[in-house]
Structures are given as structure tokens and as C-alpha cells.
Amino acid sequence: MTGLKQGRNVVTLLIVGLVMFLGIHLLPAFVPFRNGLVEKMGENAYKGMFTLISVAGLVLIVWGFSRAPFVPVYVPPTWGRTVAMVLMPLSLILFAAANMPGHIRHKLKHPMLIGTFLFAVSHLVVNGDLRSVMLFGCFGVYAVVDMASELARGKTLIGDKPPALSKDIIAVVGGLVIAAVLAYFHGRLFGVAIIY
């Protein structure tokens, strides 16, 4: 009974962490509310609160996920591993491209959110346990909701600088290198080996 209670407690920590982390990242979608907070608190105080809640939420997510019991929900498809090996490098390339004024960012408009969605899908096709469904499912839903909100508001990441091919090359190479490093150390970092 004690083990069951502990399992529920860590799952609750995971849920609270997800609500905090994703909730604060969805806050900018509610423009009037966000602007009201900035007016009351000031820009720096708002950014400080945003950072504090994000970090606290992330800590709870890691803590809760790492200690949550394994509860099977579905059996991952046999082709899931292959799909994940393709989608993960793509997601990391898009994460890198989101911070660089290249053609990838210029064409896709929201590479970070697309990358987050691909990241979530790549993990959902290889993990069928409850904690994984909660974590990656929430990140996938967040990416879709936030993208819909940003498209509705006409918000993009395109800046004043013209797109440069060199930035795309850096994003692709950087994303692939990070993907290779993560694949190699995945077992040590997350307890599940990708390269045998």
C-alpha cells in the first residue's frame, strides 16, 4: 500500500510539473492577460517569474518521471523504433534552426513547435507506459495548441535579417551531432539504451 501511495505521489509531482512548465509557456498565448501581468509586475519581474516557474516545473517533471512506476498503457508498434530514429534528429535540427535566421526557420515559421511535436511523437511510438504518455503526450498537445495560437495571432520567428544558407548548415550539422551524442549516451542519461 505504501508503494502504491508513493507511486501516486510521484505521478502527482509529474502532473504538477507539467502544468507549471507548459502552463507558463502557454501564458503568452493569452495576450491581454500576459500584458496585464507585465504592466503590474514590470518586464523584468515577469521574466523572473516565468523563469522561476519554468525551472521549478522542469525539476518536478524530471523528479516525477524518473520515479514514477512503470504502468503499461499500450504496446508500441514494431516500426516505432525506426520512426523515432528518423524523427528525433529532425526535431533537434528544428530546435537549432529556431534560433538561427536561416531558410528552415523562414519557411516553417515555427520550427521549435514543429520540432517539439516531432520529439513527442518519436517518443510516443516507442514508449507505451503511462508516465511516457503523460509526458510526451502533453508536450505534443502543447505544441499543437501553441502553434494554433501563434498562427491565429500571426506570430512568427522571422526577424529583420534575411535568411542565410550558412545558418541552415549550422542547424543541420549541430542537430545531427546532438542527436548522435544523445543516442550514444541515452542509456546512461535516461536508462534506455538506443545503441546496443
Backbone torsions as a table, in degrees:
resi	resn	phi	psi	omega
1	MET	NA	-38.4	179.3
2	THR	-64.0	-41.2	178.5
3	GLY	-62.3	-39.1	178.4
4	LEU	-64.9	-40.9	179.6
5	LYS	-65.8	-41.9	178.0
6	GLN	-63.2	-39.2	177.6
7	GLY	-61.3	-42.6	178.5
8	ARG	-65.5	-37.9	-179.0
9	ASN	-63.8	-43.7	-178.8
10	VAL	-71.9	-32.6	175.2
11	VAL	-65.3	-38.6	176.6
12	THR	-62.4	-40.5	177.0
13	LEU	-60.3	-41.7	178.5
14	LEU	-62.1	-44.2	-179.5
15	ILE	-64.1	-46.9	179.7
16	VAL	-60.7	-42.3	178.8
17	GLY	-62.0	-42.2	178.6
18	LEU	-64.0	-43.1	179.2
19	VAL	-61.7	-44.1	-179.5
20	MET	-65.3	-51.1	-174.2
21	PHE	-67.6	-50.3	-177.8
22	LEU	-75.5	-33.6	178.8
23	GLY	-61.7	-45.6	-179.1
24	ILE	-69.2	-29.3	177.9
25	HIS	-77.0	-19.7	175.9
26	LEU	-87.9	-12.3	-177.6
27	LEU	-54.5	-42.6	179.0
28	PRO	-60.1	-19.6	178.3
29	ALA	-67.2	-26.0	178.5
30	PHE	-96.3	78.2	-169.9
31	VAL	-54.0	-51.8	-178.5
32	PRO	-59.6	-41.7	-179.5
33	PHE	-66.5	-43.5	179.3
34	ARG	-63.0	-44.8	179.4
35	ASN	-64.5	-36.2	176.9
36	GLY	-63.2	-41.3	177.9
37	LEU	-63.8	-42.8	180.0
38	VAL	-62.6	-40.2	178.6
39	GLU	-62.9	-44.0	-178.1
40	LYS	-72.3	-42.3	-172.8
41	MET	-93.0	-29.5	-170.7
42	GLY	95.3	151.6	-175.4
43	GLU	-59.8	-46.2	-176.9
44	ASN	-66.0	-42.1	179.3
45	ALA	-64.9	-39.3	177.8
46	TYR	-62.4	-45.9	179.5
47	LYS	-63.5	-37.4	177.5
48	GLY	-63.8	-44.0	177.8
49	MET	-63.5	-42.7	179.9
50	PHE	-58.6	-47.4	-179.4
51	THR	-65.2	-45.1	-178.1
52	LEU	-60.7	-47.7	-179.8
53	ILE	-66.8	-38.5	178.3
54	SER	-61.3	-47.8	-178.7
55	VAL	-65.2	-44.6	179.3
56	ALA	-61.8	-42.5	178.0
57	GLY	-63.2	-42.1	180.0
58	LEU	-64.0	-41.2	177.8
59	VAL	-61.2	-44.4	179.2
60	LEU	-65.6	-37.5	177.8
61	ILE	-61.5	-50.1	-179.4
62	VAL	-62.9	-45.2	-179.6
63	TRP	-61.9	-50.4	-177.5
64	GLY	-66.3	-42.6	-178.0
65	PHE	-65.6	-43.0	-176.1
66	SER	-68.1	-22.7	-177.3
67	ARG	-111.1	-3.2	179.9
68	ALA	-69.0	142.4	179.3
69	PRO	-70.1	154.8	178.0
70	PHE	-81.2	114.1	178.9
71	VAL	-123.6	106.8	-178.4
72	PRO	-65.4	138.5	178.1
73	VAL	-115.6	-44.5	177.5
74	TYR	-150.7	162.7	177.7
75	VAL	-91.3	119.2	180.0
76	PRO	-60.7	145.1	179.7
77	PRO	-65.9	154.2	-179.1
78	THR	-64.6	-26.9	-179.4
79	TRP	-87.3	-0.5	-176.7
80	GLY	-59.6	-41.4	-178.6
81	ARG	-61.0	-42.1	179.2
82	THR	-63.6	-44.4	178.9
83	VAL	-61.7	-43.8	-179.2
84	ALA	-63.1	-37.7	-179.6
85	MET	-67.5	-21.1	176.5
86	VAL	-89.7	-45.1	-174.6
87	LEU	-71.2	-36.0	-177.4
88	MET	-62.0	-50.0	176.4
89	PRO	-59.0	-38.2	177.8
90	LEU	-61.0	-43.8	-179.0
91	SER	-63.3	-40.0	-179.4
92	LEU	-70.2	-34.3	173.9
93	ILE	-63.0	-41.9	179.9
94	LEU	-68.1	-36.8	175.4
95	PHE	-59.0	-44.7	179.5
96	ALA	-67.0	-41.8	-177.9
97	ALA	-65.0	-27.7	-179.1
98	ALA	-63.2	-22.9	-178.3
99	ASN	-104.0	11.2	-178.3
100	MET	-133.2	133.4	-179.4
101	PRO	-76.5	70.0	178.3
102	GLY	-111.0	-175.0	-179.4
103	HIS	-69.3	-31.1	-179.9
104	ILE	-61.4	-50.1	179.6
105	ARG	-65.4	-38.6	-178.7
106	HIS	-62.9	-41.0	-177.5
107	LYS	-79.0	-43.0	-174.3
108	LEU	-83.9	-20.5	178.2
109	LYS	69.3	-42.5	-176.4
110	HIS	-131.7	59.3	-176.2
111	PRO	-62.0	-33.0	-179.9
112	MET	-63.8	-44.7	-178.7
113	LEU	-71.6	-37.7	176.3
114	ILE	-64.4	-42.3	177.8
115	GLY	-62.6	-39.5	178.3
116	THR	-63.5	-41.3	178.6
117	PHE	-64.4	-44.0	178.8
118	LEU	-64.8	-38.7	176.3
119	PHE	-58.9	-45.1	179.9
120	ALA	-65.0	-47.1	-178.9
121	VAL	-62.3	-42.0	-177.6
122	SER	-61.8	-30.3	178.7
123	HIS	-86.4	-29.9	179.3
124	LEU	-71.4	-26.2	-179.5
125	VAL	-83.0	-7.7	177.9
126	VAL	-119.6	-8.2	179.5
127	ASN	-125.7	123.1	-179.2
128	GLY	-115.3	17.0	-179.9
129	ASP	-91.2	162.2	-172.9
130	LEU	-60.3	-46.1	-176.9
131	ARG	-64.0	-36.1	178.7
132	SER	-70.4	-40.4	177.8
133	VAL	-61.7	-42.4	179.1
134	MET	-63.5	-50.9	-175.6
135	LEU	-65.8	-58.7	-174.1
136	PHE	-75.9	-29.5	175.2
137	GLY	-63.9	-43.3	179.4
138	CYS	-64.8	-40.2	178.9
139	PHE	-67.1	-36.0	177.2
140	GLY	-65.3	-45.4	178.7
141	VAL	-64.5	-42.4	178.0
142	TYR	-56.4	-45.9	-178.2
143	ALA	-60.5	-42.5	-179.3
144	VAL	-67.6	-46.1	-178.4
145	VAL	-63.8	-46.0	-178.1
146	ASP	-67.0	-37.8	178.3
147	MET	-65.4	-42.2	177.6
148	ALA	-60.4	-41.0	179.2
149	SER	-64.9	-45.0	-178.5
150	GLU	-67.6	-37.0	176.8
151	LEU	-65.6	-39.9	179.2
152	ALA	-64.7	-33.4	179.8
153	ARG	-88.1	-6.0	-179.3
154	GLY	72.6	21.6	-177.8
155	LYS	-85.2	134.3	175.6
156	THR	-136.0	171.3	178.4
157	LEU	-95.0	2.8	-177.2
158	ILE	-69.7	126.9	179.7
159	GLY	-102.4	-161.2	-178.3
160	ASP	-80.2	-24.0	-176.8
161	LYS	-74.1	138.6	176.2
162	PRO	-70.0	147.1	-179.0
163	PRO	-64.2	140.1	-179.4
164	ALA	-121.7	134.5	-180.0
165	LEU	-60.7	-34.0	-179.7
166	SER	-59.9	-34.7	179.1
167	LYS	-69.0	-35.9	176.9
168	ASP	-65.4	-41.2	179.7
169	ILE	-63.2	-43.3	178.0
170	ILE	-61.6	-43.2	-179.1
171	ALA	-63.5	-44.3	-178.9
172	VAL	-66.2	-49.7	-179.2
173	VAL	-63.6	-45.8	-180.0
174	GLY	-61.6	-43.5	179.7
175	GLY	-63.4	-41.2	-179.9
176	LEU	-68.2	-39.2	178.8
177	VAL	-64.7	-45.7	179.0
178	ILE	-62.9	-40.1	178.5
179	ALA	-61.4	-42.2	179.8
180	ALA	-65.4	-42.7	179.5
181	VAL	-64.8	-44.8	178.7
182	LEU	-63.4	-40.2	178.7
183	ALA	-63.1	-40.8	-178.3
184	TYR	-67.9	-41.6	-175.6
185	PHE	-98.9	7.0	-175.2
186	HIS	-57.5	-40.7	-179.9
187	GLY	-62.9	-42.9	180.0
188	ARG	-71.6	-38.7	-176.7
189	LEU	-78.4	-41.4	-171.4
190	PHE	-121.7	1.7	175.4
191	GLY	81.7	1.9	179.2
192	VAL	-127.1	113.6	-178.1
193	ALA	-76.3	135.8	176.4
194	ILE	-100.4	-41.1	178.1
195	ILE	-100.4	120.6	-178.3
196	TYR	-97.9	NA	NA
